[in-house]
Amino acid sequence: MDISPILAHGSLGGYDELIYLGIAVIFLVMVASSWVQARADQEEEERLQALQLTNEPKANQDEHVDLE
């Protein structure tokens, strides 16, 4: 009984290396897109925090009363 290997290294000739490289490229693209998205989210959060700090109401000096 002859059982041939399925997708064993070298059984597809040069195509198995293409499959491995394709998987590596897909992985690197996913990591890079995740990194870019995380950086964009962090910058957006920092911008919103800065905007929130600048929009806080200022204390009015006319309404300020010194306590003794």
Secondary structure, 3 states (H helix, E strand, C coil): CCCCCCCCCCCCCCHHHHHHHHHHHHHHHHHHHHHHHHHHHHHHHHHHHHHHHHCCCCCCHHHCCCCC
